[in-house]
Amino acid sequence: MVAVLSSETRPHFFLATLPTLPRISQAFPPLCEDIVLLLLQLGRVCTSHLTGIANLAGTDIVCSKATLSSERQMTVRSPGRTDEDLLTNLKLYTQLSNAIQLTFLQIVNSTALLRHQLH
């Protein structure tokens, strides 16, 4: 699923669907491992995309227009893409990265709680 979606549609799709994964993992505990693997793969793709867009390897990724320096905004040029497009893409992928981390934490917390209740 991660590879099928284009880089423009990927954040929109997963930002809409990630909130359902903790509930799915609670309802179907055997799927937890597969869901975590999906989150790991999506996280890798997201991090790779952020690094490629922002050219910020080894530094914190900041998505605020006020804090991005002009040099960093100008480091990546794609044919047919404006700086606003790149900034929007950077913001979406930063939101996606944060949503992936939050979803992972929710799944870990809910499965830990479930295990505690069973014992």
C-alpha positions as a Markdown table, in Angstrom:
| # | Residue | x | y | z |
|---|---|---|---|---|
| 1 | Met | 0.0 | 0.0 | 0.0 |
| 2 | Val | 2.8 | 2.4 | 0.8 |
| 3 | Ala | 4.5 | 1.9 | -2.6 |
| 4 | Val | 1.2 | 2.1 | -4.6 |
| 5 | Leu | 0.3 | 5.6 | -3.5 |
| 6 | Ser | 2.0 | 8.6 | -5.0 |
| 7 | Ser | 4.1 | 10.9 | -2.8 |
| 8 | Glu | 1.4 | 13.6 | -3.1 |
| 9 | Thr | -1.5 | 11.4 | -2.0 |
| 10 | Arg | 0.3 | 9.2 | 0.6 |
| 11 | Pro | 0.1 | 11.7 | 3.5 |
| 12 | His | -3.5 | 12.5 | 2.9 |
| 13 | Phe | -4.5 | 8.8 | 2.8 |
| 14 | Phe | -2.5 | 7.8 | 5.8 |
| 15 | Leu | -3.4 | 10.8 | 7.9 |
| 16 | Ala | -7.0 | 9.9 | 7.4 |
| 17 | Thr | -6.5 | 6.1 | 8.2 |
| 18 | Leu | -3.9 | 6.0 | 10.9 |
| 19 | Pro | -6.4 | 6.9 | 13.7 |
| 20 | Thr | -8.2 | 3.6 | 13.0 |
| 21 | Leu | -5.2 | 1.4 | 13.5 |
| 22 | Pro | -5.2 | 1.4 | 17.3 |
| 23 | Arg | -8.8 | 0.3 | 17.4 |
| 24 | Ile | -8.2 | -2.4 | 14.8 |
| 25 | Ser | -5.3 | -3.7 | 16.8 |
| 26 | Gln | -7.5 | -3.8 | 19.9 |
| 27 | Ala | -10.3 | -5.6 | 18.1 |
| 28 | Phe | -7.9 | -8.0 | 16.3 |
| 29 | Pro | -4.8 | -8.6 | 18.5 |
| 30 | Pro | -3.2 | -11.0 | 16.0 |
| 31 | Leu | -3.0 | -8.1 | 13.5 |
| 32 | Cys | -0.8 | -6.0 | 15.9 |
| 33 | Glu | 2.5 | -7.3 | 14.4 |
| 34 | Asp | 1.4 | -6.6 | 10.9 |
| 35 | Ile | 0.1 | -3.1 | 11.8 |
| 36 | Val | 3.4 | -2.3 | 13.6 |
| 37 | Leu | 5.3 | -3.5 | 10.5 |
| 38 | Leu | 3.2 | -1.2 | 8.3 |
| 39 | Leu | 3.9 | 1.7 | 10.6 |
| 40 | Leu | 7.7 | 0.9 | 10.5 |
| 41 | Gln | 7.6 | 0.8 | 6.7 |
| 42 | Leu | 5.6 | 4.0 | 6.4 |
| 43 | Gly | 7.9 | 5.7 | 8.9 |
| 44 | Arg | 10.9 | 4.8 | 6.8 |
| 45 | Val | 9.3 | 6.1 | 3.7 |
| 46 | Cys | 8.2 | 9.2 | 5.4 |
| 47 | Thr | 11.6 | 9.9 | 6.9 |
| 48 | Ser | 13.2 | 9.3 | 3.5 |
| 49 | His | 10.8 | 11.6 | 1.8 |
| 50 | Leu | 11.3 | 14.4 | 4.5 |
| 51 | Thr | 15.1 | 14.1 | 4.1 |
| 52 | Gly | 14.9 | 14.2 | 0.4 |
| 53 | Ile | 12.5 | 17.3 | 0.3 |
| 54 | Ala | 14.2 | 19.3 | 3.0 |
| 55 | Asn | 17.8 | 18.2 | 2.4 |
| 56 | Leu | 18.2 | 18.3 | 6.2 |
| 57 | Ala | 19.9 | 15.0 | 6.9 |
| 58 | Gly | 21.3 | 14.9 | 10.4 |
| 59 | Thr | 19.3 | 17.9 | 11.6 |
| 60 | Asp | 15.9 | 18.4 | 13.2 |
| 61 | Ile | 13.2 | 18.8 | 10.6 |
| 62 | Val | 11.3 | 22.0 | 11.1 |
| 63 | Cys | 8.1 | 22.7 | 9.2 |
| 64 | Ser | 7.4 | 26.3 | 10.3 |
| 65 | Lys | 7.9 | 28.7 | 7.4 |
| 66 | Ala | 9.1 | 31.3 | 9.8 |
| 67 | Thr | 12.0 | 29.1 | 11.0 |
| 68 | Leu | 13.0 | 27.6 | 7.7 |
| 69 | Ser | 15.9 | 29.6 | 6.3 |
| 70 | Ser | 15.8 | 30.9 | 2.7 |
| 71 | Glu | 18.8 | 28.7 | 1.9 |
| 72 | Arg | 17.0 | 25.6 | 3.1 |
| 73 | Gln | 13.9 | 26.5 | 1.1 |
| 74 | Met | 16.0 | 26.9 | -2.0 |
| 75 | Thr | 18.1 | 23.7 | -1.6 |
| 76 | Val | 15.6 | 21.4 | -3.3 |
| 77 | Arg | 14.2 | 22.3 | -6.7 |
| 78 | Ser | 11.9 | 20.1 | -8.6 |
| 79 | Pro | 10.7 | 20.8 | -12.1 |
| 80 | Gly | 7.2 | 22.4 | -11.9 |
| 81 | Arg | 7.2 | 22.7 | -8.1 |
| 82 | Thr | 7.3 | 26.0 | -6.3 |
| 83 | Asp | 8.8 | 26.6 | -2.8 |
| 84 | Glu | 5.2 | 26.7 | -1.5 |
| 85 | Asp | 4.6 | 23.3 | -2.9 |
| 86 | Leu | 7.7 | 22.0 | -1.2 |
| 87 | Leu | 6.8 | 23.7 | 2.1 |
| 88 | Thr | 3.3 | 22.2 | 1.9 |
| 89 | Asn | 4.7 | 18.8 | 1.2 |
| 90 | Leu | 7.2 | 19.2 | 4.1 |
| 91 | Lys | 4.4 | 20.1 | 6.5 |
| 92 | Leu | 2.2 | 17.2 | 5.4 |
| 93 | Tyr | 5.0 | 14.7 | 5.8 |
| 94 | Thr | 6.0 | 16.1 | 9.2 |
| 95 | Gln | 2.3 | 15.7 | 10.3 |
| 96 | Leu | 2.4 | 12.2 | 8.9 |
| 97 | Ser | 5.6 | 11.4 | 10.8 |
| 98 | Asn | 4.1 | 12.7 | 14.0 |
| 99 | Ala | 0.9 | 10.7 | 13.4 |
| 100 | Ile | 2.8 | 7.5 | 12.8 |
| 101 | Gln | 4.7 | 8.0 | 16.2 |
| 102 | Leu | 1.4 | 8.8 | 18.0 |
| 103 | Thr | -0.3 | 5.7 | 16.5 |
| 104 | Phe | 2.6 | 3.5 | 17.4 |
| 105 | Leu | 2.5 | 4.8 | 21.0 |
| 106 | Gln | -1.3 | 4.2 | 21.2 |
| 107 | Ile | -0.9 | 0.7 | 20.0 |
| 108 | Val | 1.9 | -0.1 | 22.4 |
| 109 | Asn | -0.1 | 1.4 | 25.3 |
| 110 | Ser | -3.3 | -0.4 | 24.4 |
| 111 | Thr | -1.6 | -3.8 | 24.0 |
| 112 | Ala | 0.3 | -3.3 | 27.2 |
| 113 | Leu | -3.0 | -2.5 | 29.0 |
| 114 | Leu | -4.7 | -5.5 | 27.4 |
| 115 | Arg | -1.8 | -7.8 | 28.5 |
| 116 | His | -2.0 | -6.4 | 32.0 |
| 117 | Gln | -5.8 | -7.0 | 32.2 |
| 118 | Leu | -5.3 | -10.6 | 31.1 |
| 119 | His | -2.8 | -11.5 | 33.7 |
